[in-house]
Amino acid sequence: MKQAVFEIKLNPVGRYYFVFRDVEEAGLVVSKSFRSRAQLEKCLSAVRDTAQVAEITEDANGKLPPYFWIENNEENFVFSLLDFEGEVVFSSESYQQKSECLKAVRLLKDLSFDAGIVDSV
């Protein structure tokens, strides 16, 4: 049975980041980059804990974190996960349909806690 995964990668300047892939191996989100692997692993731990309890909102005004913030950027939809301190942990790829964006958030909420790790470094 296939499993969702966090794929750990290095960008061209040597910083670590991850791509969350669902069970069909589609890349749902890409994290910000981190100087060290320890920082990235701390972030992965926070994602596992935060995603399950984060609410989904389109209006972040006055909202207490953690939450998934869905934004309509002109013609596309993207989402970000904000941690307990209100910092953006990662942002998704663009989705043409709001329903696709919401589906990706729900998959992340449901699958991230038990997701495996693939080290592509």
DSSP file with accessible surface (Angstrom, degrees, kcal/mol):
  #  RESIDUE AA STRUCTURE BP1 BP2  ACC     N-H-->O    O-->H-N    N-H-->O    O-->H-N    TCO  KAPPA ALPHA  PHI   PSI    X-CA   Y-CA   Z-CA
    1    1 A M              0   0  235      0, 0.0     2,-0.1     0, 0.0     0, 0.0   0.000 360.0 360.0 360.0 134.7    0.0    0.0    0.0
    2    2 A K        -     0   0  128     21,-0.1     2,-0.3     1,-0.0    21,-0.1  -0.381 360.0-156.2 -74.6 154.1    1.3    3.4   -0.9
    3    3 A Q        -     0   0  113     19,-0.1    22,-0.1    20,-0.1   112,-0.1  -0.956  21.5-108.5-131.7 144.0    2.0    6.0    1.8
    4    4 A A        -     0   0    3     -2,-0.3   112,-2.6   107,-0.1     2,-0.3  -0.412  45.3-165.2 -64.2 150.9    2.2    9.8    1.8
    5    5 A V  E     -Ab  21 116A  28     16,-2.3    16,-3.1   110,-0.3     2,-0.6  -0.975  30.1-133.4-141.6 154.3    5.7   11.0    2.2
    6    6 A F  E     -Ab  20 117A   0    110,-2.6   112,-2.5    -2,-0.3     2,-0.6  -0.958  30.0-153.7 -98.9 116.6    7.8   14.1    3.1
    7    7 A E  E     -Ab  19 118A  30     12,-3.3    12,-2.1    -2,-0.6     2,-0.4  -0.864   6.1-146.9 -96.9 119.5   10.6   14.1    0.5
    8    8 A I  E     +Ab  18 119A   1    110,-2.9   112,-2.3    -2,-0.6     2,-0.3  -0.732  27.1 168.0 -89.0 131.3   13.7   15.9    1.8
    9    9 A K  E     -A   17   0A  55      8,-2.9     8,-2.1    -2,-0.4     2,-0.4  -0.868  31.9-127.5-136.7 167.5   15.7   17.7   -0.9
   10   10 A L  E     -A   16   0A  74     -2,-0.3     6,-0.2   110,-0.3    23,-0.0  -0.963  23.5-139.5-115.3 136.1   18.5   20.3   -1.2
   11   11 A N    >   -     0   0   37      4,-2.7     3,-2.3    -2,-0.4     4,-0.1  -0.342  39.0 -88.8 -85.4 174.7   18.1   23.4   -3.3
   12   12 A P  T 3  S+     0   0  139      0, 0.0    -1,-0.1     0, 0.0    -2,-0.0   0.724 127.3  52.6 -59.6 -21.4   20.9   24.7   -5.6
   13   13 A V  T 3  S-     0   0  116      2,-0.1    -2,-0.0     0, 0.0    -3,-0.0   0.268 122.6-101.6 -99.7  13.4   22.4   26.8   -2.8
   14   14 A G  S <  S+     0   0   43     -3,-2.3     2,-0.3     1,-0.3    -4,-0.0   0.684  75.4 136.9  83.4  19.0   22.6   23.9   -0.4
   15   15 A R        -     0   0   75     -4,-0.1    -4,-2.7    21,-0.0    -1,-0.3  -0.787  51.2-120.1-100.5 146.0   19.6   24.6    1.8
   16   16 A Y  E     +AC  10  34A  52     18,-2.5    18,-2.8    -2,-0.3     2,-0.3  -0.546  39.0 155.9 -84.1 145.7   17.2   21.8    2.9
   17   17 A Y  E     -A    9   0A  52     -8,-2.1    -8,-2.9    16,-0.2     2,-0.3  -0.948  26.1-132.8-153.7 170.6   13.5   21.8    2.1
   18   18 A F  E     -A    8   0A   0     14,-0.3    13,-2.5    -2,-0.3     2,-0.4  -0.953   1.9-151.4-132.0 155.9   10.7   19.2    1.7
   19   19 A V  E     -AD   7  30A  11    -12,-2.1   -12,-3.3    -2,-0.3     2,-0.6  -0.993  18.6-141.9-118.5 126.8    7.9   18.3   -0.7
   20   20 A F  E     -AD   6  29A   0      9,-2.1     8,-3.3    -2,-0.4     9,-1.0  -0.829  21.1-168.2 -90.2 123.5    4.9   16.6    0.8
   21   21 A R  E     -AD   5  27A  61    -16,-3.1   -16,-2.3    -2,-0.6     6,-0.2  -0.949  11.6-137.7-115.2 134.0    3.6   14.0   -1.6
   22   22 A D    >   -     0   0   15      4,-2.0     3,-2.3    -2,-0.4   -19,-0.1  -0.067  43.3 -82.1 -77.3-175.0    0.2   12.3   -1.3
   23   23 A V  T 3  S+     0   0   52      1,-0.3   -20,-0.1     2,-0.1    -1,-0.1   0.711 133.0  54.8 -65.9 -19.3   -0.4    8.5   -1.8
   24   24 A E  T 3  S-     0   0  149      2,-0.1    -1,-0.3   -22,-0.1     3,-0.1   0.251 118.8-114.0 -93.7   8.3   -0.5    9.1   -5.6
   25   25 A E    <   +     0   0  125     -3,-2.3     2,-0.3     1,-0.2    -2,-0.1   0.619  65.5 148.7  70.4  17.3    2.9   10.8   -5.4
   26   26 A A        -     0   0   46      1,-0.1    -4,-2.0     2,-0.0     2,-0.6  -0.658  52.6-119.6 -78.7 135.3    1.6   14.2   -6.4
   27   27 A G  E     +D   21   0A  31     -2,-0.3    -6,-0.2    -6,-0.2    66,-0.1  -0.667  37.2 172.4 -77.3 116.8    3.5   17.1   -4.8
   28   28 A L  E     +     0   0A  11     -8,-3.3    65,-1.3    -2,-0.6     2,-0.3   0.845  59.4   9.8 -93.3 -42.4    1.1   19.0   -2.7
   29   29 A V  E     -DE  20  92A   1     -9,-1.0    -9,-2.1    63,-0.2     2,-0.4  -0.974  53.4-152.1-142.0 155.2    3.3   21.5   -0.8
   30   30 A V  E     -DE  19  91A  45     61,-2.1    61,-1.6    -2,-0.3   -11,-0.2  -0.998  23.3-138.1-126.4 129.6    6.8   22.8   -0.8
   31   31 A S  E     - E   0  90A  10    -13,-2.5    59,-0.2    -2,-0.4    58,-0.1  -0.288  26.1 -95.9 -78.7 169.6    8.4   24.1    2.4
   32   32 A K        -     0   0  103     57,-1.3   -14,-0.3     1,-0.1     2,-0.2  -0.267  54.5 -93.4 -69.0 171.1   10.5   27.1    2.9
   33   33 A S        -     0   0   42    -16,-0.1     2,-0.4    -2,-0.0   -16,-0.2  -0.633  35.5-154.9 -94.9 154.0   14.3   26.4    2.9
   34   34 A F  B     -C   16   0A  20    -18,-2.8   -18,-2.5    -2,-0.2     6,-0.0  -0.954  18.4-137.9-127.5 144.2   16.4   25.7    6.0
   35   35 A R  S    S+     0   0  192     -2,-0.4     2,-0.3   -20,-0.2    -1,-0.1   0.861  88.5  31.8 -67.7 -37.4   20.1   26.1    6.6
   36   36 A S  S  > S-     0   0   45      1,-0.1     4,-1.7   -20,-0.1     5,-0.1  -0.869  74.1-125.5-124.6 157.7   20.5   22.9    8.5
   37   37 A R  H  > S+     0   0   62     -2,-0.3     4,-2.8     1,-0.2     5,-0.2   0.860 111.6  60.6 -65.9 -33.8   18.9   19.5    8.4
   38   38 A A  H  > S+     0   0   69      1,-0.2     4,-2.1     2,-0.2    -1,-0.2   0.902 104.1  49.4 -61.5 -40.4   18.1   19.8   12.1
   39   39 A Q  H  > S+     0   0   89      2,-0.2     4,-2.0     1,-0.2    -1,-0.2   0.912 111.4  49.5 -64.3 -41.9   16.0   22.9   11.4
   40   40 A L  H  X S+     0   0    0     -4,-1.7     4,-2.6     2,-0.2    -2,-0.2   0.930 110.3  49.7 -62.7 -44.6   14.2   21.0    8.7
   41   41 A E  H  X S+     0   0   97     -4,-2.8     4,-2.1     1,-0.2    -1,-0.2   0.883 108.6  52.9 -65.5 -34.5   13.5   18.0   10.9
   42   42 A K  H  X S+     0   0  166     -4,-2.1     4,-2.1    -5,-0.2    -1,-0.2   0.915 109.8  49.6 -64.4 -40.2   12.2   20.3   13.6
   43   43 A C  H  X S+     0   0   14     -4,-2.0     4,-2.7     2,-0.2    -2,-0.2   0.923 107.6  53.1 -64.2 -45.5    9.8   21.8   11.0
   44   44 A L  H  X S+     0   0    5     -4,-2.6     4,-2.4     1,-0.2    -1,-0.2   0.911 108.7  50.5 -57.7 -41.7    8.6   18.3   10.0
   45   45 A S  H  X S+     0   0   64     -4,-2.1     4,-1.9     1,-0.2    -1,-0.2   0.924 110.5  49.3 -61.3 -42.7    7.8   17.5   13.6
   46   46 A A  H  X S+     0   0   34     -4,-2.1     4,-3.1     1,-0.2     5,-0.3   0.893 109.1  52.7 -65.8 -37.8    5.9   20.7   13.9
   47   47 A V  H  X S+     0   0    0     -4,-2.7     4,-2.6     2,-0.2     5,-0.3   0.941 107.3  51.6 -62.5 -46.1    3.9   20.0   10.7
   48   48 A R  H  X S+     0   0   47     -4,-2.4     4,-0.6     1,-0.2    -1,-0.2   0.903 118.4  37.7 -57.7 -41.3    3.0   16.5   11.9
   49   49 A D  H  X S+     0   0   89     -4,-1.9     4,-0.5    -5,-0.2    -2,-0.2   0.866 121.4  43.4 -78.0 -37.5    1.6   18.1   15.2
   50   50 A T  H >X S+     0   0    3     -4,-3.1     4,-1.6    -5,-0.2     3,-0.8   0.888 101.4  63.3 -80.1 -41.9    0.1   21.3   13.7
   51   51 A A  H 3< S+     0   0    0     -4,-2.6     3,-0.2    -5,-0.3    -1,-0.2   0.874 100.2  53.9 -57.1 -40.0   -1.6   20.0   10.6
   52   52 A Q  H 3< S+     0   0   94     -4,-0.6    -1,-0.3    -5,-0.3    -2,-0.2   0.838 117.7  34.3 -66.2 -32.3   -4.1   17.9   12.4
   53   53 A V  H << S+     0   0   91     -3,-0.8    -1,-0.2    -4,-0.5    -2,-0.2   0.567  91.9 110.3-100.7  -8.5   -5.3   20.6   14.7
   54   54 A A     <  -     0   0    1     -4,-1.6    13,-0.3    -3,-0.2     2,-0.1  -0.455  61.6-136.2 -72.2 135.2   -5.1   23.6   12.3
   55   55 A E  E     -f   67   0A 116     11,-1.2    13,-3.8    -2,-0.2     2,-0.5  -0.408  16.5-119.6 -79.3 166.2   -8.4   25.1   11.1
   56   56 A I  E     +f   68   0A  58     11,-0.2     2,-0.3    -2,-0.1    13,-0.2  -0.934  41.7 165.1-110.2 127.2   -9.0   26.0    7.5
   57   57 A T  E     -f   69   0A  18     11,-2.8    13,-2.9    -2,-0.5     3,-0.1  -0.986  39.4-165.0-142.1 153.5   -9.7   29.7    6.8
   58   58 A E  S    S+     0   0  105     -2,-0.3     2,-0.5    11,-0.2    14,-0.1   0.454  90.2  58.4-107.0 -10.0   -9.9   32.1    4.0
   59   59 A D        +     0   0   96      1,-0.1    -1,-0.2     2,-0.1    12,-0.1  -0.919  57.4 176.8-124.7 102.0   -9.9   35.1    6.3
   60   60 A A    >   +     0   0   17     -2,-0.5     3,-1.7    -3,-0.1     2,-0.3   0.532  40.0 123.3 -83.3  -6.5   -6.8   35.2    8.6
   61   61 A N  T 3  S-     0   0  141      1,-0.3     3,-0.1     3,-0.0    -2,-0.1  -0.404  92.2  -8.4 -62.3 118.9   -7.8   38.6   10.2
   62   62 A G  T 3  S+     0   0   84     -2,-0.3     2,-0.3     1,-0.2    -1,-0.3   0.446  98.8 140.4  75.6   0.7   -8.0   38.0   14.0
   63   63 A K    <   -     0   0   66     -3,-1.7    -1,-0.2     1,-0.0     4,-0.1  -0.593  49.5-133.2 -79.9 132.1   -7.6   34.2   13.6
   64   64 A L        -     0   0  146     -2,-0.3    20,-0.0    -3,-0.1    -1,-0.0  -0.715  41.7 -85.1 -84.3 133.1   -5.4   32.6   16.2
   65   65 A P  S    S+     0   0   41      0, 0.0    19,-0.1     0, 0.0    18,-0.1  -0.344  91.7  70.3 -73.5 159.7   -2.9   30.1   14.8
   66   66 A P  S    S+     0   0   18      0, 0.0   -11,-1.2     0, 0.0     2,-0.3   0.458  73.2 128.8 -86.5 153.2   -2.3   27.4   13.9
   67   67 A Y  E     -fG  55  82A  20     15,-1.3    15,-2.7   -13,-0.3     2,-0.5  -0.986  57.9-115.5-161.5 158.3   -4.4   27.4   10.7
   68   68 A F  E     -fG  56  81A   0    -13,-3.8   -11,-2.8    -2,-0.3     2,-0.6  -0.890  32.9-154.0 -92.5 127.0   -4.4   26.7    7.0
   69   69 A W  E     -fG  57  80A  77     11,-2.8    11,-1.7    -2,-0.5     2,-0.5  -0.917   3.1-158.3-109.5 117.1   -4.9   29.9    5.1
   70   70 A I  E     - G   0  79A   3    -13,-2.9     2,-0.4    -2,-0.6     9,-0.2  -0.845  13.4-170.8 -95.9 125.9   -6.4   29.6    1.6
   71   71 A E  E     - G   0  78A  53      7,-3.0     7,-2.2    -2,-0.5     2,-0.8  -0.934  22.3-141.9-119.7 142.5   -5.7   32.6   -0.6
   72   72 A N  E     - G   0  77A  97     -2,-0.4     2,-1.0     5,-0.2     5,-0.2  -0.890  19.0-169.0-100.6 102.4   -7.1   33.4   -4.0
   73   73 A N  E >   - G   0  76A  78      3,-2.3     3,-2.0    -2,-0.8     2,-0.9  -0.783  58.1 -71.2 -96.7  92.2   -4.1   34.9   -6.0
   74   74 A E  T 3  S-     0   0  182     -2,-1.0    -1,-0.0     1,-0.3    -2,-0.0  -0.441 121.6  -3.0  59.4 -96.0   -5.8   36.3   -9.1
   75   75 A E  T 3  S+     0   0  162     -2,-0.9     2,-0.3    -3,-0.0    -1,-0.3   0.478 127.3  60.4-104.3  -4.1   -6.8   33.2  -11.0
   76   76 A N  E <   -G   73   0A  54     -3,-2.0    -3,-2.3    21,-0.0     2,-0.4  -0.812  67.4-132.9-125.1 165.2   -5.3   30.5   -8.7
   77   77 A F  E     +GH  72  95A  29     18,-3.2    18,-2.7    -2,-0.3     2,-0.3  -0.929  24.0 173.7-117.4 138.8   -5.7   29.2   -5.1
   78   78 A V  E     -G   71   0A  14     -7,-2.2    -7,-3.0    -2,-0.4     2,-0.3  -0.941  14.0-150.3-134.5 158.7   -2.8   28.5   -2.8
   79   79 A F  E     -G   70   0A   0     -2,-0.3    13,-2.8    14,-0.3     2,-0.3  -0.971   5.8-165.7-132.0 152.5   -2.7   27.5    0.9
   80   80 A S  E     -GI  69  91A   6    -11,-1.7   -11,-2.8    -2,-0.3     2,-0.5  -0.958  17.1-134.9-128.7 150.6   -0.1   28.0    3.7
   81   81 A L  E     -GI  68  90A   0      9,-2.0     8,-3.3    -2,-0.3     9,-0.8  -0.939  18.1-160.9-105.8 122.9    0.2   26.4    7.1
   82   82 A L  E     -GI  67  88A  13    -15,-2.7   -15,-1.3    -2,-0.5     6,-0.2  -0.906  13.9-138.4-102.7 133.0    0.9   28.8    9.9
   83   83 A D    >   -     0   0   26      4,-2.6     3,-2.0    -2,-0.5   -16,-0.1  -0.022  39.3 -78.7 -80.6-173.3    2.3   27.3   13.1
   84   84 A F  T 3  S+     0   0  113      1,-0.3    -1,-0.1   -19,-0.1    -2,-0.0   0.742 132.8  50.3 -61.4 -23.4    1.4   28.2   16.7
   85   85 A E  T 3  S-     0   0  145      2,-0.1    -1,-0.3     0, 0.0     3,-0.1   0.411 120.0-107.6 -93.0  -1.7    3.5   31.3   16.5
   86   86 A G  S <  S+     0   0   29     -3,-2.0     2,-0.3     1,-0.3    -2,-0.1   0.593  73.1 140.5  86.7  10.0    1.9   32.5   13.3
   87   87 A E        -     0   0  114      1,-0.1    -4,-2.6     2,-0.0     2,-0.5  -0.667  59.4-111.5 -86.9 141.0    5.0   31.7   11.1
   88   88 A V  E     - I   0  82A  61     -2,-0.3    -6,-0.2    -6,-0.2     3,-0.1  -0.585  30.8-176.4 -72.4 121.7    4.4   30.3    7.6
   89   89 A V  E     -     0   0A   5     -8,-3.3   -57,-1.3    -2,-0.5     2,-0.3   0.871  64.6 -27.0 -84.5 -44.2    5.7   26.7    7.7
   90   90 A F  E     -EI  31  81A   3     -9,-0.8    -9,-2.0   -59,-0.2    -1,-0.4  -0.982  53.6-137.6-162.3 166.0    5.1   26.0    4.0
   91   91 A S  E     -EI  30  80A  50    -61,-1.6   -61,-2.1    -2,-0.3   -11,-0.2  -0.950  23.0-123.4-130.1 153.1    3.0   27.0    1.0
   92   92 A S  E     -E   29   0A  13    -13,-2.8   -63,-0.2    -2,-0.3   -64,-0.1  -0.275  29.1 -94.8 -86.6 174.0    1.4   24.8   -1.6
   93   93 A E        -     0   0  102    -65,-1.3   -14,-0.3   -66,-0.1     2,-0.2  -0.297  58.6 -82.1 -71.8 171.3    1.6   24.8   -5.4
   94   94 A S        -     0   0   73    -16,-0.1     2,-0.4    -2,-0.1   -16,-0.2  -0.558  41.1-159.3 -81.6 143.5   -1.1   26.8   -7.2
   95   95 A Y  B     -H   77   0A  31    -18,-2.7   -18,-3.2    -2,-0.2     6,-0.0  -0.978  14.7-150.9-121.8 137.9   -4.5   25.2   -7.9
   96   96 A Q  S    S+     0   0  142     -2,-0.4     2,-0.4   -20,-0.2    -1,-0.1   0.831  85.1  50.4 -75.0 -32.1   -6.9   26.4  -10.5
   97   97 A Q  S  > S-     0   0  107      1,-0.1     4,-1.6   -20,-0.1     3,-0.2  -0.883  73.0-141.2-111.9 138.6  -10.0   25.3   -8.6
   98   98 A K  H  > S+     0   0   72     -2,-0.4     4,-2.7     1,-0.2     5,-0.2   0.890 105.3  59.0 -60.3 -37.9  -10.8   26.1   -5.0
   99   99 A S  H  > S+     0   0   81      1,-0.2     4,-2.1     2,-0.2    -1,-0.2   0.881 104.3  50.2 -61.9 -36.2  -12.1   22.5   -4.6
  100  100 A E  H  > S+     0   0   91     -3,-0.2     4,-2.1     2,-0.2    -1,-0.2   0.893 110.4  50.3 -66.7 -40.7   -8.7   21.1   -5.6
  101  101 A C  H  X S+     0   0    0     -4,-1.6     4,-2.1     2,-0.2    -2,-0.2   0.939 111.2  47.5 -62.8 -47.1   -7.0   23.3   -3.0
  102  102 A L  H  X S+     0   0   33     -4,-2.7     4,-2.5     1,-0.2    -2,-0.2   0.887 109.4  54.3 -63.0 -38.1   -9.4   22.3   -0.3
  103  103 A K  H  X S+     0   0  130     -4,-2.1     4,-2.4    -5,-0.2    -1,-0.2   0.924 107.8  50.2 -61.3 -43.0   -8.8   18.6   -1.2
  104  104 A A  H  X S+     0   0    3     -4,-2.1     4,-2.4     2,-0.2    -2,-0.2   0.913 109.9  50.2 -63.4 -41.7   -5.1   19.0   -0.9
  105  105 A V  H  X S+     0   0    0     -4,-2.1     4,-2.8     1,-0.2    -1,-0.2   0.940 111.1  48.8 -61.4 -46.1   -5.4   20.7    2.6
  106  106 A R  H  X S+     0   0  130     -4,-2.5     4,-2.4     1,-0.2    -2,-0.2   0.895 110.2  51.1 -64.0 -38.1   -7.7   17.8    3.8
  107  107 A L  H  X S+     0   0   43     -4,-2.4     4,-2.7     2,-0.2     5,-0.3   0.923 111.3  48.2 -63.3 -43.0   -5.2   15.2    2.5
  108  108 A L  H  X S+     0   0    0     -4,-2.4     4,-2.2     2,-0.2     5,-0.3   0.935 111.9  49.2 -62.5 -44.9   -2.4   17.0    4.3
  109  109 A K  H  < S+     0   0   43     -4,-2.8     4,-0.3     1,-0.2    -1,-0.2   0.912 119.0  39.3 -59.5 -42.0   -4.4   17.1    7.5
  110  110 A D  H  < S+     0   0  119     -4,-2.4     4,-0.2    -5,-0.2    -2,-0.2   0.803 126.5  31.0 -78.9 -31.5   -5.3   13.4    7.2
  111  111 A L  H  < S+     0   0   46     -4,-2.7     4,-0.4    -5,-0.2     3,-0.3   0.649  95.3  79.7-107.5 -18.1   -2.0   12.0    6.0
  112  112 A S  S >< S+     0   0    0     -4,-2.2     3,-0.9    -5,-0.3   -64,-0.1   0.854  86.1  60.1 -67.5 -34.1    0.9   14.1    7.4
  113  113 A F  T 3  S+     0   0   86     -4,-0.3    -1,-0.2    -5,-0.3    -2,-0.1   0.907 117.8  30.0 -61.7 -39.8    1.0   12.6   10.9
  114  114 A D  T 3  S+     0   0  116     -3,-0.3    -1,-0.3    -4,-0.2    -2,-0.2   0.271  91.5 131.0-102.4  10.1    1.8    9.1    9.6
  115  115 A A    <   -     0   0    4     -3,-0.9  -110,-0.3    -4,-0.4    -3,-0.1  -0.319  52.3-128.6 -67.6 145.7    3.6   10.1    6.4
  116  116 A G  E     -b    5   0A  15   -112,-2.6  -110,-2.6     1,-0.0     2,-0.4  -0.204  17.3-118.4 -80.1-179.6    6.9    8.5    5.7
  117  117 A I  E     -b    6   0A  90   -112,-0.2     2,-0.5  -110,-0.0  -110,-0.2  -0.993  18.5-166.9-127.0 130.3   10.2   10.3    4.9
  118  118 A V  E     -b    7   0A  62   -112,-2.5  -110,-2.9    -2,-0.4     2,-0.8  -0.979  13.7-148.8-114.8 121.4   12.1    9.9    1.6
  119  119 A D  E     +b    8   0A  86     -2,-0.5  -110,-0.1  -112,-0.2  -112,-0.1  -0.812  24.4 168.2 -95.1 107.1   15.6   11.3    1.7
  120  120 A S              0   0   57   -112,-2.3  -110,-0.3    -2,-0.8    -1,-0.1   0.120 360.0 360.0-102.6  19.7   16.6   12.6   -1.7
  121  121 A V              0   0   84   -112,-0.2  -112,-0.1  -113,-0.0    -2,-0.1  -0.608 360.0 360.0 -84.2 360.0   19.7   14.4   -0.5
